[in-house]
Amino acid sequence: MSRPAGTTSEPLILEKLTATRSHERRVDIWLAACREIQYERPRQALRYAKEALAEARSGRRGDLECHALRMVGICHFAAHDYHDALRVFTEVLRKSKKLGDTTAVLKSYQNIGLTLRRLGQHTEALDMYSRALVLARTIDDLPLLMNVLTNNGATFAFLQRPVEALEAYGEALSISERLSDEGFQAYVAGNIADVYVTIGADASAAEWARRSLEVHRTRNDQYGVAMALNNLGRVHRNMGEFEAAQTYFTECLTVMVALGDAAGQARTHLFLAELSLRRRAFELAIQSAQKAQLLFSDLNDHEYTADALVVLGQVAEAQNRLSEASAFYHQASTILESTQNSAKLADAIVREARVAVALEAEPKALRMLRRALKIAEGSSSIDALADVHALLANVYEANGNLDKALRHREALYERKLTQANQLHANHARSMELRLEVERAERRRILAEQQSFQLEATLDIRSKELAESAIALGQTNDLLVTVERDIRNALAAKSDQVSHLKNALARITMHLRTGRDKHVFDERLTFVNREFLRVLEERAPSLNNSERKVAMLLRLDLSSKEISAIMNVDPKSIEVYRTRIRRKLRLQQTDHLVRYLQSLSTM
């Protein structure tokens, strides 16, 4: 079998390792090889990551050890070994805190949060993401902040907290627009569509999904295209437009297969199975559910594996294949015992018990229903409790045990009342959520408009400032020329010596402290006040002259223009530039002007 394109063979790795004794370089070689195959061949990549870790430890480099250890965790994650990944990421977090590396700590929170979500511990994941968000706001890294906000939004959405999800996504969207990152804008737009789908705001969901799809198609971002198609399929499914939904889901599946995305394929197969069940297209439902089950099982995703089994059970029950239905439901409940989702577990047991009643296996049904009742009461699942009491009442009535049947009928009545109240409350909450979402969306749009107006105003001010700077420089050039002519006249002992001396004194004073210069300095500082704050954090040792040069460089002025404005020799400006680079710790390859201009966006 030929080696996949873009991967590094082991002989080539060994050849590179032999050519260097630098621990840092050797760690980089192992990690580069690991990154190339970490998602395609995670087990082999894990071996490379462990080699990098051993190399980092032999060199006693704490920072390299953290970097290599994080890659070990990522390889475990890619192999779906989530418990091992969580253990490793937790160790990376401890070591990063010890090193005082804020960015590494932030990334560790992100890694732990993502792993906890895969383990179904979404509340704990949100805590990790919230900690990451606090840190992200303290460091000037907008792309990183954008990612943290998106992870927060996704977790809020899963926990059915749509307003908070949309607020997080809205801020992430604003940042992506400031950074002109169209790909991320489309990605966030897809997430916003997903939130609208969950709260039943189908028109808004469709609008955001189409917006996302259009950008992803333009950029040929196939994964983004698939996500947008998935959202559109769910929107049309919710609207009862099953043909359109199937078309979108089928196209989404085609893209996921081309991408080789197993998780995406599994989710889409499950959507198609549920849709086919509603349409009573049972053969299609069976095919899609079986494929979803196999894929989710390979991914160690227990909850979704159980969902696929439940669909298979529903199809079998609808076709009166009751023994098969019972087996599917039992398999689903067995899998769900390893998860934290008690409501789903109770539902699977109730489904199996209902089939047992139909098969006249009443003792078995009673055992299962008592167990389901205990689980449902522990999870406060009203729907599951109502189903359990209804079945228990039916079984006891059939056995002639009317006292117990009556108690369960009364309990069922209470649960039905609770369900009705909950339904009204959910409806009211849904309306309230839509209003809150609309208000949040209006706030986001208003904030964007205000931000745009502020940026436009600052842009105008910056242009005016640049023009003033050039005009001031030209005035200074003229005064310097006049000053030189006067000095030449004085040297020639002109008859107007006293007048010339007075004129010279006034010109010299104007060059140093003129009103134009004073006004210009005030405007320069005002427009750059946020830039100066960030600059002070990055390089607190800069003196006043160096800060002024930095502000003028931000205006894209040349050294010659700056020297005229400051009335100094152009060589002095070059010295200032060198000092600024050194105090900002810039590399030779870093472009000073672009770097200074980037600080103003942070």
C-alpha positions in Angstrom: 0.0 0.0 0.0 1.5 3.4 -1.0 2.1 6.1 1.6 -0.6 8.8 1.7 0.3 12.0 0.0 1.8 14.6 2.4 2.9 12.2 5.1 6.4 11.6 6.2 8.0 8.1 6.1 9.8 6.8 9.2 13.2 6.5 7.4 12.9 10.2 6.4 12.0 11.1 10.1 15.1 9.1 11.3 17.2 10.9 8.7 16.1 14.3 9.9 16.7 13.2 13.5 20.2 12.1 12.8 21.0 15.5 11.2 20.5 17.4 14.5 21.2 17.2 18.2 19.0 20.0 19.2 16.2 18.8 21.5 13.9 21.5 20.3 14.5 20.6 16.6 14.1 16.9 17.3 10.8 17.5 19.2 9.6 19.6 16.2 10.4 16.8 13.8 8.4 14.2 15.7 5.5 16.6 16.2 5.4 17.6 12.5 5.2 13.9 11.6 2.5 13.4 14.2 0.3 16.3 12.9 0.4 14.9 9.3 -1.4 11.7 10.3 -3.1 12.4 13.7 -6.7 12.1 12.4 -6.0 9.5 9.7 -3.8 7.1 11.7 -4.1 8.3 15.4 -2.4 5.2 16.9 0.7 5.7 14.8 0.6 9.5 15.5 0.4 8.7 19.2 3.6 6.8 19.0 5.3 9.9 17.3 3.8 12.2 20.0 5.3 10.0 22.8 8.7 10.1 21.1 8.5 13.9 21.0 7.5 13.8 24.7 10.5 11.6 25.6 12.8 13.9 23.7 11.4 17.0 25.5 11.8 15.4 28.9 15.4 14.4 28.1 16.1 18.0 27.3 14.4 19.2 30.5 12.3 21.7 28.5 9.0 22.3 30.4 7.5 24.3 27.5 8.3 21.6 24.9 7.1 18.9 27.3 3.7 20.6 27.6 3.5 21.0 23.8 4.3 17.3 23.2 2.0 16.2 26.0 -0.9 18.2 24.5 -0.3 16.4 21.2 -0.5 13.0 23.0 -3.9 14.1 24.3 -5.0 15.2 20.8 -4.0 11.8 19.4 -6.1 10.0 22.1 -9.0 12.3 21.3 -8.6 11.5 17.5 -8.7 7.8 18.4 -11.9 8.4 20.5 -10.1 7.4 23.7 -11.8 10.3 25.5 -11.0 9.2 29.1 -7.2 9.0 28.3 -7.4 12.3 26.4 -9.1 13.9 29.5 -6.4 12.6 31.8 -3.6 13.9 29.5 -5.2 17.3 29.0 -5.6 17.7 32.8 -1.9 17.0 33.3 -1.1 19.6 30.6 -3.3 22.1 32.4 -1.4 21.5 35.7 2.0 21.9 34.0 1.0 25.0 32.1 -0.2 26.7 35.3 3.2 25.8 36.9 5.0 27.4 33.9 2.8 30.5 34.1 1.9 30.2 30.4 -1.5 31.9 30.1 -2.1 30.9 26.4 -1.2 27.2 27.2 -3.6 27.3 30.2 -6.4 28.7 28.0 -5.8 26.0 25.3 -5.9 23.3 28.0 -9.3 24.6 29.2 -10.5 24.4 25.6 -9.1 20.8 25.1 -10.7 19.6 28.4 -14.0 21.3 27.5 -14.2 19.6 24.1 -13.3 16.2 25.6 -15.9 16.6 28.4 -18.5 17.3 25.7 -17.6 14.1 23.9 -18.1 12.3 27.3 -21.5 13.9 27.6 -20.5 16.1 30.6 -21.8 19.3 29.0 -22.2 21.4 32.3 -18.6 20.6 33.3 -17.5 21.5 29.7 -19.2 24.9 30.0 -17.3 25.6 33.2 -14.0 24.9 31.3 -15.0 27.1 28.4 -16.1 29.9 30.8 -12.6 29.8 32.4 -11.0 29.9 28.9 -13.2 32.9 28.0 -12.0 34.9 31.1 -8.4 34.3 30.1 -9.1 35.0 26.4 -10.3 38.5 27.3 -7.0 39.3 29.1 -4.7 38.5 26.1 -4.9 40.4 22.8 -5.5 37.4 20.6 -8.8 38.0 18.7 -8.8 34.7 16.7 -8.4 32.8 19.9 -11.2 34.8 21.6 -13.4 34.1 18.6 -12.9 30.3 19.0 -13.5 30.4 22.7 -16.8 32.3 22.2 -17.9 29.8 19.6 -17.2 26.9 21.9 -19.2 28.6 24.6 -22.1 29.2 22.2 -22.1 25.6 21.1 -22.3 24.4 24.7 -25.0 26.9 25.7 -27.0 25.7 22.7 -26.7 22.0 23.7 -27.8 22.9 27.2 -30.9 24.6 25.7 -29.8 28.1 26.7 -30.4 29.8 23.3 -30.2 33.4 24.3 -26.7 33.0 25.9 -25.7 30.9 22.9 -26.7 33.6 20.5 -24.9 36.3 22.5 -21.7 34.3 22.4 -22.1 33.6 18.6 -23.0 37.3 18.0 -19.8 38.5 19.6 -17.8 35.8 17.7 -19.5 37.0 14.5 -18.6 40.6 15.2 -14.9 39.7 15.7 -14.8 37.6 12.5 -16.2 40.6 10.6 -13.6 42.9 12.1 -10.9 40.4 11.0 -12.5 40.0 7.6 -12.6 36.2 8.1 -15.4 35.2 5.8 -14.9 31.5 6.4 -15.5 31.9 10.2 -18.4 34.3 9.6 -20.1 31.5 7.6 -19.3 28.9 10.2 -20.8 31.1 13.0 -23.8 31.9 10.8 -24.4 28.1 10.6 -24.3 27.8 14.4 -26.8 30.7 14.7 -29.1 28.9 12.3 -28.7 25.8 14.5 -30.0 27.7 17.5 -32.9 29.0 15.6 -33.8 25.5 14.5 -33.9 24.3 18.1 -36.3 27.1 19.2 -38.6 26.6 16.2 -37.8 30.0 14.6 -37.8 28.3 11.1 -37.8 31.5 9.0 -34.7 32.9 10.9 -33.0 29.5 10.8 -33.5 29.2 7.0 -32.2 32.7 6.5 -29.0 32.1 8.5 -28.5 28.6 7.0 -28.8 30.0 3.4 -26.4 32.8 4.3 -23.9 30.3 5.6 -24.4 27.9 2.6 -23.8 30.7 0.1 -20.5 31.8 1.6 -19.3 28.2 2.1 -20.1 27.3 -1.5 -18.2 30.5 -2.7 -15.2 29.5 -0.7 -15.5 25.8 -1.7 -15.5 24.9 2.0 -17.1 21.5 1.8 -17.4 20.9 5.5 -19.2 24.2 5.9 -21.5 23.3 3.0 -22.4 20.1 4.7 -23.3 21.8 8.0 -25.4 24.4 6.2 -27.2 21.6 4.2 -27.8 19.7 7.5 -29.4 22.8 9.0 -31.6 23.4 6.0 -32.7 19.8 6.2 -33.7 20.1 9.8 -35.6 23.4 9.1 -37.7 21.8 6.3 -38.3 18.7 8.5 -39.7 20.9 11.3 -41.9 22.6 8.8 -43.3 19.3 7.6 -41.7 19.7 4.1 -40.2 16.1 4.1 -39.3 16.0 0.4 -37.2 19.1 0.7 -35.7 17.9 4.0 -34.7 14.5 2.4 -33.1 16.4 -0.5 -30.9 18.5 1.8 -30.0 15.6 4.0 -29.0 13.4 1.1 -26.8 16.1 -0.4 -25.3 16.7 3.0 -24.5 12.9 3.3 -22.8 13.0 -0.2 -20.5 15.8 0.9 -19.7 14.1 4.3 -18.8 10.8 2.5 -16.5 12.7 0.1 -14.9 14.4 3.1 -14.5 11.1 4.9 -16.2 12.6 8.0 -17.5 9.6 9.9 -19.2 11.6 12.6 -20.9 13.8 10.1 -22.0 10.8 8.1 -23.4 9.1 11.2 -25.4 12.2 12.2 -26.9 12.6 8.7 -27.8 8.9 8.5 -29.6 9.2 11.8 -31.6 12.3 10.6 -32.5 10.4 7.4 -33.6 7.4 9.4 -35.8 9.5 11.7 -37.2 11.3 8.6 -37.9 8.0 6.8 -39.7 6.6 9.9 -42.0 9.6 9.9 -42.7 9.1 6.2 -43.2 5.4 6.9 -40.5 4.6 4.4 -39.4 1.7 6.6 -36.7 0.1 4.4 -34.9 3.4 4.0 -35.3 4.0 7.7 -33.7 0.6 8.5 -30.8 1.1 6.1 -30.0 4.6 7.4 -30.4 3.6 11.1 -28.1 0.6 10.7 -25.4 2.7 9.1 -25.7 5.3 11.8 -25.5 2.6 14.5 -22.3 1.2 13.1 -20.6 4.6 12.6 -21.6 5.8 16.1 -20.4 2.6 17.6 -17.0 2.9 16.0 -16.9 6.5 17.3 -17.7 5.3 20.9 -20.6 7.7 20.9 -23.0 5.8 23.2 -26.0 8.2 23.2 -26.3 8.4 19.5 -25.7 4.7 19.1 -28.7 4.2 21.4 -30.7 6.7 19.3 -30.1 4.7 16.2 -31.1 1.4 18.0 -34.3 3.1 19.2 -35.2 4.0 15.6 -34.6 0.4 14.5 -36.9 -0.7 17.4 -39.6 1.8 16.3 -39.5 0.5 12.7 -39.6 -3.2 13.9 -42.6 -2.3 16.2 -44.4 -0.5 13.4 -44.0 -3.6 11.3 -45.2 -5.9 14.1 -41.8 -7.6 14.5 -42.1 -7.3 18.3 -39.3 -9.7 19.3 -36.8 -7.7 17.2 -38.2 -4.5 18.5 -37.7 -5.7 22.1 -34.1 -6.7 21.4 -33.3 -3.3 19.9 -34.8 -1.4 22.8 -32.9 -3.7 25.3 -29.7 -3.1 23.5 -30.3 0.7 23.6 -31.0 0.7 27.3 -27.9 -1.4 28.0 -25.8 1.1 26.2 -27.5 4.1 27.9 -26.6 2.7 31.4 -23.0 3.9 30.8 -24.2 7.5 30.1 -25.6 10.3 32.3 -28.8 10.6 30.3 -31.4 9.1 32.6 -34.4 10.4 30.6 -33.3 8.5 27.5 -32.6 5.4 29.6 -36.0 5.5 31.1 -37.6 6.0 27.7 -35.8 2.9 26.2 -36.9 0.7 29.1 -40.5 1.9 28.8 -40.4 1.1 25.1 -39.1 -2.4 25.8 -41.8 -2.9 28.5 -44.6 -1.8 26.1 -43.4 -4.5 23.7 -43.3 -7.0 26.5 -46.9 -6.2 27.3 -47.9 -6.7 23.7 -46.1 -10.1 23.8 -48.0 -10.9 27.0 -44.8 -11.2 29.0 -46.4 -9.3 31.9 -44.0 -10.3 34.7 -41.1 -9.1 32.7 -42.9 -5.9 31.8 -43.7 -5.2 35.5 -40.0 -5.6 36.4 -38.9 -3.2 33.7 -41.6 -0.7 34.5 -40.7 -0.6 38.2 -37.1 0.0 37.2 -38.1 2.7 34.7 -40.3 4.3 37.3 -37.3 4.6 39.7 -35.1 6.0 37.0 -37.7 8.5 35.7 -38.4 9.8 39.3 -34.7 10.3 39.7 -34.4 12.3 36.5 -37.7 14.2 37.0 -38.7 13.2 33.4 -42.4 14.0 33.3 -43.0 12.3 29.9 -41.3 9.1 31.0 -43.2 9.0 34.3 -46.5 9.5 32.5 -45.7 6.6 30.1 -44.7 4.3 33.0 -47.8 5.0 35.1 -50.1 4.5 32.0 -48.5 1.1 31.2 -48.5 0.0 34.9 -52.2 0.9 35.2 -53.0 -1.1 32.0 -51.0 -4.2 33.3 -52.6 -4.1 36.7 -56.1 -3.7 35.2 -55.5 -6.7 33.0 -54.4 -8.7 36.0 -57.5 -7.6 38.0 -55.4 -5.7 40.5 -57.7 -2.7 40.5 -56.3 -1.0 43.6 -52.8 -0.7 42.1 -54.3 0.2 38.7 -56.3 3.0 40.4 -53.2 4.4 42.2 -51.3 4.5 38.9 -54.3 6.1 37.1 -54.3 8.8 39.7 -50.6 9.2 39.4 -51.0 9.3 35.6 -53.7 12.0 36.0 -51.3 14.1 38.1 -48.5 13.6 35.5 -50.9 14.6 32.7 -51.8 17.8 34.6 -48.1 18.4 35.1 -47.5 17.7 31.4 -50.2 20.2 30.4 -48.8 22.9 32.7 -45.3 22.2 31.4 -46.6 22.4 27.9 -48.1 25.8 28.5 -45.0 26.9 30.4 -42.8 25.6 27.5 -45.0 27.5 25.0 -44.8 30.7 27.0 -41.0 30.1 27.5 -40.6 29.5 23.8 -42.4 32.8 23.0 -40.3 34.6 25.6 -37.1 33.0 24.2 -38.0 34.2 20.7 -38.5 37.7 22.1 -35.2 37.6 24.0 -33.5 36.2 20.9 -35.0 39.0 18.8 -33.8 41.6 21.4 -30.4 40.0 21.5 -30.2 40.1 17.7 -31.3 43.8 17.6 -28.6 44.6 20.2 -26.0 42.8 18.1 -27.0 44.7 15.0 -27.0 48.0 16.9 -23.5 47.2 18.3 -22.3 46.4 14.8 -23.6 49.6 13.5 -22.1 51.6 16.3 -18.8 49.8 15.8 -18.9 50.5 12.1 -19.7 54.2 12.7 -16.8 54.4 15.2 -14.4 52.7 12.9 -15.5 55.0 10.0 -15.0 58.1 12.3 -11.6 56.9 13.4 -10.7 56.2 9.8 -11.6 59.8 8.8 -9.7 61.2 11.8 -6.7 59.1 10.9 -6.7 60.3 7.3 -7.1 63.9 8.5 -4.2 63.3 10.9 -2.0 61.9 8.2 -2.8 64.9 6.0 -2.0 67.3 9.0 1.2 65.4 9.6 2.4 65.9 6.0 1.3 69.6 6.0 3.2 70.1 9.3 6.2 68.4 7.9 6.1 70.6 4.8 5.8 73.7 7.0 8.8 72.6 9.0 10.7 72.0 5.8 10.0 75.6 4.7 10.9 77.1 8.1 14.2 75.1 8.2 15.0 76.5 4.7 14.2 80.0 5.9 16.3 79.5 9.0 19.3 78.3 6.9 19.0 81.4 4.6 18.9 83.7 7.6 22.0 82.1 9.2 23.8 82.4 5.9 22.8 86.1 5.8 24.1 86.6 9.4 27.4 84.9 8.5 27.7 87.5 5.6 27.3 90.4 8.2 24.2 91.9 6.5 23.1 95.4 7.5 19.9 93.9 8.9 21.6 91.8 11.6 19.4 92.7 14.5 16.2 92.1 12.5 17.5 88.8 11.2 18.4 87.7 14.7 14.9 88.4 16.0 13.3 86.6 13.0 15.6 83.6 13.5 14.7 83.4 17.2 10.9 83.4 16.4 11.4 80.7 13.7 13.5 78.5 16.0 10.9 78.9 18.8 8.0 78.0 16.4 9.9 74.9 15.2 10.2 73.6 18.8 6.9 74.7 20.4 4.6 76.1 17.6 0.8 76.1 18.0 0.4 73.8 14.9 2.8 71.3 16.5 1.0 71.4 19.8 -2.5 70.9 18.2 -1.1 68.1 16.0 0.4 66.3 19.1 -2.9 66.5 20.9 -4.8 65.0 17.9 -2.2 62.3 17.4 -2.5 61.2 21.1 -6.3 61.4 21.1 -6.8 59.2 18.0 -4.2 56.7 19.2 -5.3 56.5 22.9 -6.4 52.8 22.6 -3.3 52.0 20.5 -1.1 53.6 23.2 -2.8 51.5 25.9 -1.9 48.3 24.1 1.5 49.5 23.2 2.2 50.4 26.8 1.3 46.8 27.8 3.6 45.3 25.1 6.5 47.6 25.6 6.3 49.7 28.9 9.9 50.9 28.5 9.3 53.0 25.4 10.0 56.7 26.0 7.8 59.6 24.7 9.8 60.1 21.5 9.7 56.4 20.7 5.9 56.3 21.3 5.4 59.3 19.0 7.5 57.6 16.3 5.3 54.4 16.7 2.1 56.5 16.3 3.4 58.1 13.1 4.6 54.8 11.7 1.0 53.6 12.2 0.0 56.3 9.8 2.2 54.6 7.2 4.5 57.7 7.0 8.1 57.3 5.8 11.1 58.0 8.0 11.8 61.1 6.0 8.3 62.4 6.6 8.5 61.6 10.3 11.9 63.3 10.6 10.3 66.5 9.1 7.4 66.4 11.5 9.7 65.9 14.5 12.3 68.2 13.2 15.1 65.7 13.6 17.6 64.0 11.3 16.2 61.0 9.3 18.9 58.9 10.7 17.5 59.5 14.2 14.2 58.0 13.0 16.0 54.8 12.0 17.5 54.6 15.4 14.1 55.0 17.0 12.7 52.3 14.7 15.5 49.9 15.8 14.8 50.7 19.5 11.1 50.1 19.1 11.6 46.7 17.4 14.0 45.7 20.2 11.6 46.7 23.0 8.7 45.0 21.3 10.9 41.8 20.9 10.1 41.6 17.2 12.0 39.1 15.0 13.9 40.2 11.9 11.1 38.8 9.7 8.4 40.8 11.5 7.2 43.9 9.6 7.2 46.8 12.1 4.6 49.0 10.5 2.1 46.1 10.0 2.7 44.9 13.5 1.9 48.4 14.9 -1.2 48.7 12.8 -2.4 45.3 14.0 -2.2 46.5 17.6 -4.9 49.0 17.0 -7.4 46.1 16.1 -6.8 44.3 19.4 
